[in-house]
């Protein structure tokens, strides 16, 4: 069993690599399958240099794999589990929004009664 500190460090490194909305967007589109760097850049409307930097971070942290074919590089998620993690975070976000909305509605009702 891995050392708990080593596991926490690994998790932190993954979250650091995903700590940018563009890198999350890249991971989300790659969950549907392999894409070339050009396709990723075009789909996300990125500048080429910017897209390359984000892909390099994801590659360095072993979140994506790269395969060269001719003059193109194709990327894919290293592990499907990452897509599941992103789904879990989406569900967490949606629960958070529902709770925040309920809180706001409660405050609004209280304000209406006090008028």
N, C-alpha and C positions, 0 to 999 in steps of 0.2 A: 504494500500500500504506500502511495507517495506521501512524503513528508507534508504535513498540512501547510507549512510555510512555503514550500516549493509549489504546491498546488495554488495557493493564494497568489503567489507571484505570477504564475502562469495565467491565471484568470485576469489579473490586473493588466498584464501585457496584452491580452486579447482585447480587453475593454479600451485600453489606450489606443490600440490600432484602429478600433472602431469609433474612436471619440471624435469623429468628424462626419457630418451628415453626408458628404460625398462618398466617403468610404462605406458607410452603411448602405447608401443607394447602390453602389457597385455590388456589394454582397447580395443585396435583394434581387438585382437583375440576374446575377449569376446563378441564383438558386434554380432558375429555369433551364440552365444548361450553359454550355461553353459559348463564349463570344470572343471575337477578336478585340484587340485594344481599340481599333478604329470604330467598331460597332458600339463599344461601351462609351467611348468619348462622344460619338454622335448621339446616342440615345439620351445621354445625360447632359448634352449640350455643354461640354467642357472644352476649355482650351487644351490643345494637345499636350503642352508641357505640364499643365496642372493635372490632367488625367494620368499622365505617366508617373508623376510624383506620388499620387494616391495609390496607384497600382503597385509601385515599388514598396510602399509601406506595407500594403497587404501581403505582398510576396515575402518581404523580409520577416514578417511575423507568421508566415506559413498559413495564412488564412486562405490564400488562393494558390493555385498551381498555374504554371505557365508552360505552354507547349509551342515551340516554334515550328511553323510550316512555311517554307519559302521565306518571304520577307515579312510575314505576319506573325504576331504572337497571339495565341489564343489562351484565354483565362477561364478557369472554372473554380468553384469552391472546393477546397480540399476535403471538406467533410459536410455531409448533409445536415449534421447536427446543428451547425451554425444557423441554417434556415429555421430550424425548430426553435432555437434560442431567440431569433428575431421575431418569430411568431409569438412566443411567450411574452416578449417585451411589448409587442403590439397589444396583446390582450391586457397586460398590466396597464398600459397607457389608456386604453379604453375604459377600464375600471376606474382609473384615476379621474378621467374626464367626467364619468357618470357621477362619481362622488362629489366632485367640485361643482357640477351642475346642481345636484341635490342641495348642497350647502348654500349655493347662491339663491336657489328658489326658496329655501327656508328663511334666509335673511330677508329676502324680498317680501315674503308673507308677513314676517314680523314687523317690517317697516310699514307695510300697508295697514296693519291693524293699529299701529300707534299713531296714525294720522288722524 
